[in-house]
Each structure stands twice: as C-alpha cells, then as structure tokens.
Amino acid sequence: MAVTTLDARGLKCPQPTLKMTVLSVKMKQGDVLEIIADCPTFEKDVRDWCSRAKKTLLWIREEGSSKKAQIQF
C-alpha cells in the first residue's frame, strides 16, 4: 500500500478534484491518496468525488486553515 500526497492549497474549485482525478489513474487497489486543500468547497467536493468514483473516504479533518482528507483506492 503506497501513500501519495497531493498539496492543493491555493487552488480553487474545481482544481483540487481535477488533480485528484489525474492522480487516481496511477493509483492501485489499496493505495491511499492524502489531499490537503484550502478551497471552501473542498469537503463537499471530496465527498462527491468519492461517491462518483466509488472510492472510500477514510477521513477528513481540519488542519489550521486547510482540510486534509485520505481516500483509499
């Protein structure tokens, strides 16, 4: 299981989810993608993306002025 980190701070919707989509094609089953972003709609966008892509959102939490999420493939 590999963990890939995506720092999407400073990017506004839809850029964080577009970057997640690009990285997702390189992920293998069991891999984890960790994303940190400060876009105001990030939490909703991640939840919607996981639902559409049928991926598991492990957790999402606030870290200072950003939010961090982990998605399992």
PDB file of N, CA, C and O in Angstrom:
ATOM      1  N   MET A   1       0.848  -1.186   0.000  1.00  0.00           N
ATOM      2  CA  MET A   1       0.000   0.000   0.000  1.00  0.00           C
ATOM      3  C   MET A   1       0.883   1.235   0.000  1.00  0.00           C
ATOM      4  O   MET A   1       1.676   1.441   0.918  1.00  0.00           O
ATOM      5  N   ALA A   2       0.744   2.043  -1.018  1.00  0.00           N
ATOM      6  CA  ALA A   2       1.501   3.283  -1.118  1.00  0.00           C
ATOM      7  C   ALA A   2       0.606   4.456  -0.714  1.00  0.00           C
ATOM      8  O   ALA A   2      -0.606   4.434  -0.932  1.00  0.00           O
ATOM      9  N   VAL A   3       1.227   5.481  -0.121  1.00  0.00           N
ATOM     10  CA  VAL A   3       0.509   6.702   0.224  1.00  0.00           C
ATOM     11  C   VAL A   3       1.071   7.822  -0.650  1.00  0.00           C
ATOM     12  O   VAL A   3       2.274   8.086  -0.643  1.00  0.00           O
ATOM     13  N   THR A   4       0.197   8.466  -1.390  1.00  0.00           N
ATOM     14  CA  THR A   4       0.566   9.597  -2.243  1.00  0.00           C
ATOM     15  C   THR A   4      -0.053  10.843  -1.647  1.00  0.00           C
ATOM     16  O   THR A   4      -1.219  10.835  -1.252  1.00  0.00           O
ATOM     17  N   THR A   5       0.730  11.925  -1.579  1.00  0.00           N
ATOM     18  CA  THR A   5       0.240  13.175  -1.012  1.00  0.00           C
ATOM     19  C   THR A   5       0.073  14.214  -2.111  1.00  0.00           C
ATOM     20  O   THR A   5       0.942  14.384  -2.965  1.00  0.00           O
ATOM     21  N   LEU A   6      -1.056  14.899  -2.073  1.00  0.00           N
ATOM     22  CA  LEU A   6      -1.350  15.989  -3.005  1.00  0.00           C
ATOM     23  C   LEU A   6      -1.597  17.253  -2.200  1.00  0.00           C
ATOM     24  O   LEU A   6      -2.542  17.321  -1.415  1.00  0.00           O
ATOM     25  N   ASP A   7      -0.753  18.248  -2.394  1.00  0.00           N
ATOM     26  CA  ASP A   7      -0.934  19.547  -1.740  1.00  0.00           C
ATOM     27  C   ASP A   7      -1.636  20.466  -2.728  1.00  0.00           C
ATOM     28  O   ASP A   7      -1.034  20.950  -3.687  1.00  0.00           O
ATOM     29  N   ALA A   8      -2.921  20.698  -2.477  1.00  0.00           N
ATOM     30  CA  ALA A   8      -3.731  21.523  -3.380  1.00  0.00           C
ATOM     31  C   ALA A   8      -4.075  22.866  -2.749  1.00  0.00           C
ATOM     32  O   ALA A   8      -5.022  23.530  -3.170  1.00  0.00           O
ATOM     33  N   ARG A   9      -3.304  23.267  -1.736  1.00  0.00           N
ATOM     34  CA  ARG A   9      -3.566  24.565  -1.115  1.00  0.00           C
ATOM     35  C   ARG A   9      -3.326  25.675  -2.133  1.00  0.00           C
ATOM     36  O   ARG A   9      -2.379  25.636  -2.918  1.00  0.00           O
ATOM     37  N   GLY A  10      -4.208  26.658  -2.094  1.00  0.00           N
ATOM     38  CA  GLY A  10      -4.116  27.781  -3.024  1.00  0.00           C
ATOM     39  C   GLY A  10      -4.895  27.561  -4.306  1.00  0.00           C
ATOM     40  O   GLY A  10      -5.082  28.499  -5.080  1.00  0.00           O
ATOM     41  N   LEU A  11      -5.356  26.337  -4.547  1.00  0.00           N
ATOM     42  CA  LEU A  11      -6.151  26.043  -5.733  1.00  0.00           C
ATOM     43  C   LEU A  11      -7.629  26.161  -5.392  1.00  0.00           C
ATOM     44  O   LEU A  11      -8.056  25.786  -4.301  1.00  0.00           O
ATOM     45  N   LYS A  12      -8.385  26.672  -6.311  1.00  0.00           N
ATOM     46  CA  LYS A  12      -9.829  26.830  -6.101  1.00  0.00           C
ATOM     47  C   LYS A  12     -10.575  25.811  -6.951  1.00  0.00           C
ATOM     48  O   LYS A  12     -10.063  25.328  -7.961  1.00  0.00           O
ATOM     49  N   CYS A  13     -11.787  25.497  -6.526  1.00  0.00           N
ATOM     50  CA  CYS A  13     -12.657  24.557  -7.213  1.00  0.00           C
ATOM     51  C   CYS A  13     -12.741  24.937  -8.698  1.00  0.00           C
ATOM     52  O   CYS A  13     -12.945  26.106  -9.025  1.00  0.00           O
ATOM     53  N   PRO A  14     -12.591  23.989  -9.566  1.00  0.00           N
ATOM     54  CA  PRO A  14     -12.536  22.538  -9.392  1.00  0.00           C
ATOM     55  C   PRO A  14     -11.117  21.966  -9.436  1.00  0.00           C
ATOM     56  O   PRO A  14     -10.959  20.754  -9.580  1.00  0.00           O
ATOM     57  N   GLN A  15     -10.097  22.789  -9.319  1.00  0.00           N
ATOM     58  CA  GLN A  15      -8.721  22.313  -9.476  1.00  0.00           C
ATOM     59  C   GLN A  15      -8.325  21.161  -8.542  1.00  0.00           C
ATOM     60  O   GLN A  15      -7.721  20.199  -9.018  1.00  0.00           O
ATOM     61  N   PRO A  16      -8.635  21.207  -7.227  1.00  0.00           N
ATOM     62  CA  PRO A  16      -8.236  20.072  -6.381  1.00  0.00           C
ATOM     63  C   PRO A  16      -8.812  18.731  -6.844  1.00  0.00           C
ATOM     64  O   PRO A  16      -8.103  17.724  -6.853  1.00  0.00           O
ATOM     65  N   THR A  17     -10.088  18.712  -7.226  1.00  0.00           N
ATOM     66  CA  THR A  17     -10.677  17.446  -7.662  1.00  0.00           C
ATOM     67  C   THR A  17     -10.149  17.021  -9.031  1.00  0.00           C
ATOM     68  O   THR A  17     -10.039  15.826  -9.302  1.00  0.00           O
ATOM     69  N   LEU A  18      -9.825  17.972  -9.889  1.00  0.00           N
ATOM     70  CA  LEU A  18      -9.225  17.618 -11.181  1.00  0.00           C
ATOM     71  C   LEU A  18      -7.856  16.980 -10.970  1.00  0.00           C
ATOM     72  O   LEU A  18      -7.519  16.002 -11.637  1.00  0.00           O
ATOM     73  N   LYS A  19      -7.071  17.523 -10.054  1.00  0.00           N
ATOM     74  CA  LYS A  19      -5.753  16.948  -9.757  1.00  0.00           C
ATOM     75  C   LYS A  19      -5.900  15.567  -9.112  1.00  0.00           C
ATOM     76  O   LYS A  19      -5.091  14.676  -9.371  1.00  0.00           O
ATOM     77  N   MET A  20      -6.922  15.385  -8.279  1.00  0.00           N
ATOM     78  CA  MET A  20      -7.191  14.071  -7.691  1.00  0.00           C
ATOM     79  C   MET A  20      -7.508  13.058  -8.789  1.00  0.00           C
ATOM     80  O   MET A  20      -7.037  11.921  -8.743  1.00  0.00           O
ATOM     81  N   THR A  21      -8.301  13.467  -9.767  1.00  0.00           N
ATOM     82  CA  THR A  21      -8.681  12.582 -10.859  1.00  0.00           C
ATOM     83  C   THR A  21      -7.466  12.161 -11.667  1.00  0.00           C
ATOM     84  O   THR A  21      -7.336  10.992 -12.031  1.00  0.00           O
ATOM     85  N   VAL A  22      -6.573  13.108 -11.953  1.00  0.00           N
ATOM     86  CA  VAL A  22      -5.356  12.797 -12.705  1.00  0.00           C
ATOM     87  C   VAL A  22      -4.501  11.776 -11.943  1.00  0.00           C
ATOM     88  O   VAL A  22      -3.992  10.821 -12.530  1.00  0.00           O
ATOM     89  N   LEU A  23      -4.349  11.990 -10.623  1.00  0.00           N
ATOM     90  CA  LEU A  23      -3.547  11.059  -9.816  1.00  0.00           C
ATOM     91  C   LEU A  23      -4.229   9.706  -9.676  1.00  0.00           C
ATOM     92  O   LEU A  23      -3.547   8.688  -9.554  1.00  0.00           O
ATOM     93  N   SER A  24      -5.547   9.669  -9.689  1.00  0.00           N
ATOM     94  CA  SER A  24      -6.271   8.429  -9.427  1.00  0.00           C
ATOM     95  C   SER A  24      -5.976   7.342 -10.456  1.00  0.00           C
ATOM     96  O   SER A  24      -6.026   6.155 -10.130  1.00  0.00           O
ATOM     97  N   VAL A  25      -5.672   7.727 -11.680  1.00  0.00           N
ATOM     98  CA  VAL A  25      -5.401   6.711 -12.702  1.00  0.00           C
ATOM     99  C   VAL A  25      -4.078   5.982 -12.429  1.00  0.00           C
ATOM    100  O   VAL A  25      -3.856   4.893 -12.960  1.00  0.00           O
ATOM    101  N   LYS A  26      -3.210   6.563 -11.618  1.00  0.00           N
ATOM    102  CA  LYS A  26      -1.924   5.947 -11.285  1.00  0.00           C
ATOM    103  C   LYS A  26      -1.992   5.107 -10.009  1.00  0.00           C
ATOM    104  O   LYS A  26      -1.041   4.401  -9.673  1.00  0.00           O
ATOM    105  N   MET A  27      -3.116   5.187  -9.304  1.00  0.00           N
ATOM    106  CA  MET A  27      -3.257   4.504  -8.019  1.00  0.00           C
ATOM    107  C   MET A  27      -3.667   3.048  -8.228  1.00  0.00           C
ATOM    108  O   MET A  27      -4.401   2.716  -9.159  1.00  0.00           O
ATOM    109  N   LYS A  28      -3.173   2.194  -7.340  1.00  0.00           N
ATOM    110  CA  LYS A  28      -3.529   0.781  -7.364  1.00  0.00           C
ATOM    111  C   LYS A  28      -4.500   0.497  -6.219  1.00  0.00           C
ATOM    112  O   LYS A  28      -4.624   1.284  -5.280  1.00  0.00           O
ATOM    113  N   GLN A  29      -5.176  -0.629  -6.314  1.00  0.00           N
ATOM    114  CA  GLN A  29      -6.107  -1.010  -5.254  1.00  0.00           C
ATOM    115  C   GLN A  29      -5.366  -1.096  -3.928  1.00  0.00           C
ATOM    116  O   GLN A  29      -4.310  -1.720  -3.832  1.00  0.00           O
ATOM    117  N   GLY A  30      -5.934  -0.459  -2.907  1.00  0.00           N
ATOM    118  CA  GLY A  30      -5.329  -0.440  -1.581  1.00  0.00           C
ATOM    119  C   GLY A  30      -4.485   0.793  -1.319  1.00  0.00           C
ATOM    120  O   GLY A  30      -4.211   1.116  -0.163  1.00  0.00           O
ATOM    121  N   ASP A  31      -4.062   1.495  -2.376  1.00  0.00           N
ATOM    122  CA  ASP A  31      -3.284   2.720  -2.209  1.00  0.00           C
ATOM    123  C   ASP A  31      -4.133   3.794  -1.538  1.00  0.00           C
ATOM    124  O   ASP A  31      -5.363   3.755  -1.582  1.00  0.00           O
ATOM    125  N   VAL A  32      -3.448   4.756  -0.916  1.00  0.00           N
ATOM    126  CA  VAL A  32      -4.121   5.854  -0.228  1.00  0.00           C
ATOM    127  C   VAL A  32      -3.646   7.174  -0.829  1.00  0.00           C
ATOM    128  O   VAL A  32      -2.451   7.387  -1.029  1.00  0.00           O
ATOM    129  N   LEU A  33      -4.591   8.045  -1.108  1.00  0.00           N
ATOM    130  CA  LEU A  33      -4.298   9.401  -1.570  1.00  0.00           C
ATOM    131  C   LEU A  33      -4.642  10.356  -0.443  1.00  0.00           C
ATOM    132  O   LEU A  33      -5.777  10.390   0.033  1.00  0.00           O
ATOM    133  N   GLU A  34      -3.654  11.133  -0.022  1.00  0.00           N
ATOM    134  CA  GLU A  34      -3.863  12.130   1.033  1.00  0.00           C
ATOM    135  C   GLU A  34      -3.828  13.503   0.375  1.00  0.00           C
ATOM    136  O   GLU A  34      -2.862  13.854  -0.303  1.00  0.00           O
ATOM    137  N   ILE A  35      -4.881  14.265   0.581  1.00  0.00           N
ATOM    138  CA  ILE A  35      -5.018  15.577  -0.052  1.00  0.00           C
ATOM    139  C   ILE A  35      -5.177  16.630   1.024  1.00  0.00           C
ATOM    140  O   ILE A  35      -5.902  16.441   2.002  1.00  0.00           O
ATOM    141  N   ILE A  36      -4.485  17.749   0.827  1.00  0.00           N
ATOM    142  CA  ILE A  36      -4.677  18.905   1.692  1.00  0.00           C
ATOM    143  C   ILE A  36      -5.037  20.084   0.798  1.00  0.00           C
ATOM    144  O   ILE A  36      -4.373  20.345  -0.206  1.00  0.00           O
ATOM    145  N   ALA A  37      -6.099  20.792   1.178  1.00  0.00           N
ATOM    146  CA  ALA A  37      -6.580  21.910   0.368  1.00  0.00           C
ATOM    147  C   ALA A  37      -7.249  22.947   1.252  1.00  0.00           C
ATOM    148  O   ALA A  37      -7.689  22.648   2.362  1.00  0.00           O
ATOM    149  N   ASP A  38      -7.317  24.166   0.744  1.00  0.00           N
ATOM    150  CA  ASP A  38      -7.961  25.243   1.495  1.00  0.00           C
ATOM    151  C   ASP A  38      -9.136  25.859   0.734  1.00  0.00           C
ATOM    152  O   ASP A  38      -9.624  26.931   1.091  1.00  0.00           O
ATOM    153  N   CYS A  39      -9.579  25.178  -0.306  1.00  0.00           N
ATOM    154  CA  CYS A  39     -10.746  25.617  -1.069  1.00  0.00           C
ATOM    155  C   CYS A  39     -11.980  25.503  -0.168  1.00  0.00           C
ATOM    156  O   CYS A  39     -12.140  24.487   0.508  1.00  0.00           O
ATOM    157  N   PRO A  40     -12.859  26.514  -0.138  1.00  0.00           N
ATOM    158  CA  PRO A  40     -14.021  26.475   0.760  1.00  0.00           C
ATOM    159  C   PRO A  40     -14.968  25.301   0.509  1.00  0.00           C
ATOM    160  O   PRO A  40     -15.663  24.871   1.430  1.00  0.00           O
ATOM    161  N   THR A  41     -15.009  24.776  -0.708  1.00  0.00           N
ATOM    162  CA  THR A  41     -15.924  23.679  -1.020  1.00  0.00           C
ATOM    163  C   THR A  41     -15.231  22.317  -1.014  1.00  0.00           C
ATOM    164  O   THR A  41     -15.816  21.329  -1.457  1.00  0.00           O
ATOM    165  N   PHE A  42     -14.001  22.253  -0.520  1.00  0.00           N
ATOM    166  CA  PHE A  42     -13.195  21.036  -0.602  1.00  0.00           C
ATOM    167  C   PHE A  42     -13.881  19.823   0.019  1.00  0.00           C
ATOM    168  O   PHE A  42     -13.927  18.763  -0.605  1.00  0.00           O
ATOM    169  N   GLU A  43     -14.411  19.956   1.227  1.00  0.00           N
ATOM    170  CA  GLU A  43     -15.012  18.790   1.889  1.00  0.00           C
ATOM    171  C   GLU A  43     -16.162  18.216   1.069  1.00  0.00           C
ATOM    172  O   GLU A  43     -16.220  17.006   0.850  1.00  0.00           O
ATOM    173  N   LYS A  44     -17.069  19.064   0.616  1.00  0.00           N
ATOM    174  CA  LYS A  44     -18.191  18.596  -0.200  1.00  0.00           C
ATOM    175  C   LYS A  44     -17.688  17.995  -1.503  1.00  0.00           C
ATOM    176  O   LYS A  44     -18.175  16.951  -1.937  1.00  0.00           O
ATOM    177  N   ASP A  45     -16.711  18.653  -2.130  1.00  0.00           N
ATOM    178  CA  ASP A  45     -16.166  18.165  -3.400  1.00  0.00           C
ATOM    179  C   ASP A  45     -15.545  16.781  -3.242  1.00  0.00           C
ATOM    180  O   ASP A  45     -15.743  15.913  -4.091  1.00  0.00           O
ATOM    181  N   VAL A  46     -14.793  16.570  -2.161  1.00  0.00           N
ATOM    182  CA  VAL A  46     -14.150  15.270  -1.925  1.00  0.00           C
ATOM    183  C   VAL A  46     -15.207  14.195  -1.690  1.00  0.00           C
ATOM    184  O   VAL A  46     -15.115  13.094  -2.234  1.00  0.00           O
ATOM    185  N   ARG A  47     -16.203  14.518  -0.884  1.00  0.00           N
ATOM    186  CA  ARG A  47     -17.266  13.523  -0.617  1.00  0.00           C
ATOM    187  C   ARG A  47     -17.993  13.155  -1.915  1.00  0.00           C
ATOM    188  O   ARG A  47     -18.257  11.978  -2.163  1.00  0.00           O
ATOM    189  N   ASP A  48     -18.314  14.142  -2.734  1.00  0.00           N
ATOM    190  CA  ASP A  48     -18.988  13.885  -4.011  1.00  0.00           C
ATOM    191  C   ASP A  48     -18.094  13.074  -4.949  1.00  0.00           C
ATOM    192  O   ASP A  48     -18.563  12.141  -5.601  1.00  0.00           O
ATOM    193  N   TRP A  49     -16.810  13.426  -5.017  1.00  0.00           N
ATOM    194  CA  TRP A  49     -15.865  12.731  -5.887  1.00  0.00           C
ATOM    195  C   TRP A  49     -15.762  11.258  -5.487  1.00  0.00           C
ATOM    196  O   TRP A  49     -15.800  10.376  -6.346  1.00  0.00           O
ATOM    197  N   CYS A  50     -15.631  10.992  -4.184  1.00  0.00           N
ATOM    198  CA  CYS A  50     -15.527   9.611  -3.697  1.00  0.00           C
ATOM    199  C   CYS A  50     -16.786   8.818  -4.038  1.00  0.00           C
ATOM    200  O   CYS A  50     -16.707   7.648  -4.414  1.00  0.00           O
ATOM    201  N   SER A  51     -17.921   9.444  -3.908  1.00  0.00           N
ATOM    202  CA  SER A  51     -19.185   8.781  -4.227  1.00  0.00           C
ATOM    203  C   SER A  51     -19.251   8.428  -5.717  1.00  0.00           C
ATOM    204  O   SER A  51     -19.617   7.309  -6.077  1.00  0.00           O
ATOM    205  N   ARG A  52     -18.899   9.374  -6.569  1.00  0.00           N
ATOM    206  CA  ARG A  52     -18.927   9.133  -8.015  1.00  0.00           C
ATOM    207  C   ARG A  52     -17.893   8.099  -8.439  1.00  0.00           C
ATOM    208  O   ARG A  52     -18.172   7.247  -9.283  1.00  0.00           O
ATOM    209  N   ALA A  53     -16.692   8.173  -7.852  1.00  0.00           N
ATOM    210  CA  ALA A  53     -15.593   7.282  -8.241  1.00  0.00           C
ATOM    211  C   ALA A  53     -15.626   5.945  -7.502  1.00  0.00           C
ATOM    212  O   ALA A  53     -14.819   5.057  -7.778  1.00  0.00           O
ATOM    213  N   LYS A  54     -16.563   5.808  -6.563  1.00  0.00           N
ATOM    214  CA  LYS A  54     -16.687   4.588  -5.757  1.00  0.00           C
ATOM    215  C   LYS A  54     -15.388   4.282  -5.002  1.00  0.00           C
ATOM    216  O   LYS A  54     -14.915   3.146  -4.988  1.00  0.00           O
ATOM    217  N   LYS A  55     -14.829   5.313  -4.382  1.00  0.00           N
ATOM    218  CA  LYS A  55     -13.632   5.191  -3.549  1.00  0.00           C
ATOM    219  C   LYS A  55     -14.028   5.447  -2.102  1.00  0.00           C
ATOM    220  O   LYS A  55     -15.058   6.066  -1.836  1.00  0.00           O
ATOM    221  N   THR A  56     -13.208   4.969  -1.166  1.00  0.00           N
ATOM    222  CA  THR A  56     -13.508   5.079   0.256  1.00  0.00           C
ATOM    223  C   THR A  56     -12.848   6.303   0.857  1.00  0.00           C
ATOM    224  O   THR A  56     -11.622   6.421   0.845  1.00  0.00           O
ATOM    225  N   LEU A  57     -13.649   7.211   1.380  1.00  0.00           N
ATOM    226  CA  LEU A  57     -13.122   8.352   2.121  1.00  0.00           C
ATOM    227  C   LEU A  57     -12.826   7.860   3.536  1.00  0.00           C
ATOM    228  O   LEU A  57     -13.743   7.578   4.307  1.00  0.00           O
ATOM    229  N   LEU A  58     -11.544   7.758   3.870  1.00  0.00           N
ATOM    230  CA  LEU A  58     -11.156   7.255   5.185  1.00  0.00           C
ATOM    231  C   LEU A  58     -11.448   8.279   6.266  1.00  0.00           C
ATOM    232  O   LEU A  58     -12.014   7.941   7.306  1.00  0.00           O
ATOM    233  N   TRP A  59     -11.064   9.533   6.030  1.00  0.00           N
ATOM    234  CA  TRP A  59     -11.347  10.610   6.970  1.00  0.00           C
ATOM    235  C   TRP A  59     -11.092  11.955   6.302  1.00  0.00           C
ATOM    236  O   TRP A  59     -10.393  12.069   5.295  1.00  0.00           O
ATOM    237  N   ILE A  60     -11.695  12.964   6.916  1.00  0.00           N
ATOM    238  CA  ILE A  60     -11.434  14.349   6.515  1.00  0.00           C
ATOM    239  C   ILE A  60     -11.448  15.171   7.796  1.00  0.00           C
ATOM    240  O   ILE A  60     -12.336  15.017   8.635  1.00  0.00           O
ATOM    241  N   ARG A  61     -10.454  16.049   7.940  1.00  0.00           N
ATOM    242  CA  ARG A  61     -10.360  16.845   9.171  1.00  0.00           C
ATOM    243  C   ARG A  61      -9.723  18.196   8.861  1.00  0.00           C
ATOM    244  O   ARG A  61      -9.048  18.379   7.848  1.00  0.00           O
ATOM    245  N   GLU A  62      -9.964  19.129   9.774  1.00  0.00           N
ATOM    246  CA  GLU A  62      -9.373  20.453   9.639  1.00  0.00           C
ATOM    247  C   GLU A  62      -7.949  20.438  10.148  1.00  0.00           C
ATOM    248  O   GLU A  62      -7.639  19.799  11.153  1.00  0.00           O
ATOM    249  N   GLU A  63      -7.087  21.150   9.444  1.00  0.00           N
ATOM    250  CA  GLU A  63      -5.706  21.343   9.870  1.00  0.00           C
ATOM    251  C   GLU A  63      -5.373  22.813   9.653  1.00  0.00           C
ATOM    252  O   GLU A  63      -4.988  23.223   8.558  1.00  0.00           O
ATOM    253  N   GLY A  64      -5.527  23.589  10.704  1.00  0.00           N
ATOM    254  CA  GLY A  64      -5.325  25.028  10.576  1.00  0.00           C
ATOM    255  C   GLY A  64      -6.390  25.617   9.674  1.00  0.00           C
ATOM    256  O   GLY A  64      -7.584  25.422   9.900  1.00  0.00           O
ATOM    257  N   SER A  65      -5.958  26.337   8.655  1.00  0.00           N
ATOM    258  CA  SER A  65      -6.914  26.944   7.723  1.00  0.00           C
ATOM    259  C   SER A  65      -7.217  26.034   6.536  1.00  0.00           C
ATOM    260  O   SER A  65      -7.919  26.437   5.608  1.00  0.00           O
ATOM    261  N   SER A  66      -6.693  24.811   6.560  1.00  0.00           N
ATOM    262  CA  SER A  66      -6.899  23.851   5.474  1.00  0.00           C
ATOM    263  C   SER A  66      -7.680  22.640   5.971  1.00  0.00           C
ATOM    264  O   SER A  66      -7.940  22.490   7.165  1.00  0.00           O
ATOM    265  N   LYS A  67      -8.041  21.789   5.032  1.00  0.00           N
ATOM    266  CA  LYS A  67      -8.638  20.499   5.368  1.00  0.00           C
ATOM    267  C   LYS A  67      -7.789  19.424   4.713  1.00  0.00           C
ATOM    268  O   LYS A  67      -7.257  19.601   3.617  1.00  0.00           O
ATOM    269  N   LYS A  68      -7.678  18.318   5.408  1.00  0.00           N
ATOM    270  CA  LYS A  68      -6.900  17.180   4.906  1.00  0.00           C
ATOM    271  C   LYS A  68      -7.824  15.975   4.842  1.00  0.00           C
ATOM    272  O   LYS A  68      -8.639  15.752   5.738  1.00  0.00           O
ATOM    273  N   ALA A  69      -7.688  15.206   3.775  1.00  0.00           N
ATOM    274  CA  ALA A  69      -8.520  14.017   3.584  1.00  0.00           C
ATOM    275  C   ALA A  69      -7.654  12.857   3.133  1.00  0.00           C
ATOM    276  O   ALA A  69      -6.610  13.047   2.509  1.00  0.00           O
ATOM    277  N   GLN A  70      -8.103  11.648   3.458  1.00  0.00           N
ATOM    278  CA  GLN A  70      -7.465  10.439   2.944  1.00  0.00           C
ATOM    279  C   GLN A  70      -8.517   9.598   2.231  1.00  0.00           C
ATOM    280  O   GLN A  70      -9.608   9.360   2.751  1.00  0.00           O
ATOM    281  N   ILE A  71      -8.162   9.155   1.029  1.00  0.00           N
ATOM    282  CA  ILE A  71      -9.034   8.341   0.207  1.00  0.00           C
ATOM    283  C   ILE A  71      -8.313   7.037  -0.097  1.00  0.00           C
ATOM    284  O   ILE A  71      -7.145   7.037  -0.487  1.00  0.00           O
ATOM    285  N   GLN A  72      -9.024   5.916   0.086  1.00  0.00           N
ATOM    286  CA  GLN A  72      -8.426   4.622  -0.232  1.00  0.00           C
ATOM    287  C   GLN A  72      -8.980   4.122  -1.549  1.00  0.00           C
ATOM    288  O   GLN A  72     -10.179   4.197  -1.814  1.00  0.00           O
ATOM    289  N   PHE A  73      -8.083   3.613  -2.361  1.00  0.00           N
ATOM    290  CA  PHE A  73      -8.441   3.079  -3.676  1.00  0.00           C
ATOM    291  C   PHE A  73      -8.608   1.577  -3.638  1.00  0.00           C
ATOM    292  O   PHE A  73      -8.910   0.963  -4.661  1.00  0.00           O
TER     293      PHE A  73
END
